[in-house]
Each structure stands twice: as C-alpha cells, then as structure tokens.
C-alpha cells in the first residue's frame, strides 16, 4: 500500500475584513496545520464538532478553496501548485460527495444532465456513450434508468444522495471526499447509504476521506480515524484502537457522548462532560487548542505550545496523539495504566 | 374544471411512478413541486395578478399586430378602423359615437385608431429598453457577484452613481444629448435602468454561488463560464422575471413622460404620451374624449404589468410558501 494522498501542514485562514476600506482585521483559523496521509484503498474518517474545520479541509484538498499554506500531494503530484491542465486531470481522480441532498443537485437539470456533466466537461465519449454511462451509473448506485429524465425535486433525500454519488463516480475517480454524506439523512437511510459506499469501495477500489460528526457512523466505515478540534488534528489512529484506547481527552469526551442503546451499560459507564464551548477559531487559545476545556490541563506546558502529533508511550505506530498528558494503556491489558 | 385538473396533474409528481428502489423505503411525502408549476399554482389564486396577466396578453396581441402591420405594410401599415394620421376637418372634435368609439381629435383623426396604433410604441419601448437594460444587467451583475473583489466594487459603485441621479432628469439629459426620436428614447431608458437589474442579479448570484451544486461543478472541473451560465444564472432568474414585468411598465410610463414633455416620440407618430400632451388643451374646452382614452390605455397597461409583477413576486417569494 502506498499513500494516495499526503497532506502536510495544511492551513486555511479566512481573513476577517471590516471597515469601509475592507482592511483585514483578523483571521479565522479554520484549518491550522493539518497533516495526514491516506493509503490507497483505505477509508480515513475525519471527525469533529461543527466548525472545527473538517469540511473546509475537504474543500481545500480539492482546491475548491485556495489553501493559505501547506502541501497536498496526490500520487506524489502537488495539487496546490498544479497548473490548469494538470488540475483538470487531477479533478478526474478526486471527487466529492456533499452533505445536503437538497442543495447538491441543480434543481433545473434532469438527473441525466447532472450525472453527465462531468463527462461533458472533460469531453469524454459521444452523447450516446455518455447516456449509456449515465444509465450504468444509475444502476450502480441503486437507481433505475427511468430516473434519468426526472428532476431532483422528484426524489427523496436518500435517492438524491445516490444521484450525488453517481455524479462523483462519473469520472472514475480514485479518491472520493465524502463530506458528511449521511448526516442529513434519516437514520434508517444512513445505513443503506453507508453500505452503498462500502460496496462501491470494494467494487471500484476507491479511497475515501470520510468527514462526519457522528462517531458511530465513522467507526463502521473507517480504517483509520482522525479527530479534529479547532482546526487541528488532536488524535489519529487505527479505528479499532481509537474506539477502545483513546489517548486524547477530547477523543475520550467524544466517545463517552456516544449513546449506548443499553440503559444498564449506559448507567454504569464513566462520562466525560466537557465544560464550556468551543473557542472561536478567530481567536484560538494559546498553546494547546484544547486547554481551556481540558480536565488534565497544566498551565505549563499546555498554555504555552501546541503539543506535536506523535506516537506516545507504548502505543504502536498506528496511533498518534497531540497531548502532553495522554491516557496511557498497559500494553497487555485494556485498562488505563495511568492518566 | 379541466383547467384546474390539468394544472394539478402537471404540478403533482406522479404518485404511481416507480418509487424508491431496492430496499429504500422512504416516505415520499413533502415532495416540493417544480418552480414553475409551484409559481403558477400560487399565482392562480391571486385575482389581481390574473387580471394583470389578461391585460398584458391583450396589450401584447394588439401591439404585435400593429408591429406586424407596420413592418409588412398590410392595410396601410396599421391595424385600426381608420388611418391614424388621416386628417378630416369635417368631423373634427366629434364626441364618441358608433363610427368613432373614442371620438375624433381637433383635426378629425380617429382617437380609437390612434390609441390602438400607439400601443406599438409602448410595446417597443417596453421590450427594447428592458432588453438593453437586461443585457447590461445580466452581463455585469453575475460578473460582480461571482468574482467579487475589485470588479464587484467598481461595478457596484458605478451602479450607485446611476441610482444617485434622479432617473427622469438623467433620461431627459441623455435624450437631449442623443436627440429626440423614439429610437433614442429606447436607448436612453435602457442605458439608465441597467443598474437595478445588475444589483438584483448580483444579490441572487451571491447566494446561489455558495450552493453545493455549484461546488460540485467546480470539483468536476467546470469553467467559470459554464458555472455562471449553466448553474448560477438559471437559478437566479426568478426575481429577474418580476423585475422584467415591473420594468416594462416603468419604461412605458417613462416614454409617455418624455413624449408628454415633447422630447420623446415626435408627432405625427402617435404615442400615448404625445397624445396626452397634444390633447391636454381640449380638456378645458369640454372635449374630454381626446384626453381620456390615451390616458386610460396608459394607466390600464401599466397597471397590468405592475399587478402581474407584484403577483409574480408574491408567488415566487419563498417566505410566503405555505
């Protein structure tokens, strides 16, 4: 396995302009130094609260938004610096599935037109070939040929999301960024959508960056999971490890907020309840971004510098955490050795 | 009730169509209707808007007939009972009668025929002036809204300049510079009303360009041109249609005002404005019919456009959706 996508110190700062002259008076640090790699064929989950910069990360990776700094390598090719022609080529390999099934399809286009548009943009095939490809894609995502001539408003949320997936698949991409593809769907439909994405991954050898705020959804689909907080990745680990042996206090808090559908177990478990709100990304705290809410905070070093994202203690190379006081586990057992 | 039935079946998505596929069994309630079907459904309930639509249709039929006659020269270039410019002193200042339903004017021309033929000018000014304004607005508005930044600032400040001048004074000035005559009136009105269209389109473009389907097109590698004309503009047009209806009414009034002031359409070519101006003196002498009918034609036509435009705005306003 080799890395299909390598992200290094990615930054996206939005300027805050005010006054008549639109002078920049500050920045929103939406993504602030994010690094990770995705292996070919795997699914990396990216989780975090709303506003933590996970969707912005997805958009910057595709160059839908210009990055402020950092590098993105797709197959070793620099996405951020790619000239027009190379970028067009890259766009065929990297696609996106959006969150809102009601906003992601142009209401004035037929489904056929929507799915065929990427083909038309890249001038692939004749009109008849494109039509055949659209039919094929519709069947791939579990719709039928009769749906081709209809308009988006005639479909339900889940069906619209399938159309969005078909559009993303049109160019035979290798990497798909799924930007909360199920969070706007009913729970019963979420599972179908996840299964569809998993089937497609197996069939078409896709690589996913799966952005979500729902840990249980991410757990199901991801090989590895990165946890984001205020524009930074605070923990990244193999998903089995992360859910069993979380090291970062924020990850622990998130996991303890996932409801367990058994009242007895639910009552017994230890819940970590965070104090306060997420600070504004326009004015992030000094030092570790999590320190104002962290139960283990020590003025020195937590308020002075952001801890690096690295392997700590006896954890394997599959788990990296950005914390001065991570939870350490006994390599033999599962319970925390010390905190 | 066939009308209602056919409209209803057009509006409702077919319920017997094959629904969710495979294991997908979502409820299919609350399907939104298509924009046009939805708009028409709500417009139909607005009596005033329907009256306006009726007036517009009658006006269009008469106006188009006059233009066709004028261009082809059929029936002497006009479609009216009498030649609108035929002078006949023997029947001058005749009150309305069966032969002359709107009476005759001070040199014996048939007022009814003149009112009919003058609709040509009003239709032309409405269509041409609004087309010029719309072409400018649809070119500059999306440019401004889509690219933002310096381009946006420049275009919007120029628009502000156009808004800052009193409109009729500005048109007057431009017509004086270009010289009177109906072609120049069309151009002047068109050139001066682009700013409201540009600003309107800019606003909707600003909101549409952040939609996910626009991002999807970008992610697929679509060019700016394709995004603006394929995705952003088609979804930004609803308020523009309202502005067109209102704008045609406004252009007709402005032409009438200019002709009334004597710098618009020049006699003997009949226009509602120059007729109103021309016949004003005879009102005091009790010969009301000359003045009344061109006034009525103007008022009713403009009322038609404005009330239809109002109804259309209400019908497309998402805040009023039930």
Interface residues (C-beta under 8 A of the other chain):
Chain A: X59 X62 X64 X87 X88 X91 X92 X94 X95 X96 X98 X99 X100 X103 X104 X105 X106 X107 X108 X114 X117 X118 X121 X122 X142 X143 X144 X146 X151 X153 X154 X156 X157 X158 X159 X164 X167 X170 X171 X186 X188 X189 X192
Chain B: X13 X17 X18 X20 X21 X22 X23 X24 X26 X27 X28 X31 X32 X33 X34 X35 X211 X212 X213 X215 X216 X217 X218 X219 X220 X221 X222 X223 X226 X230 X231 X234 X235
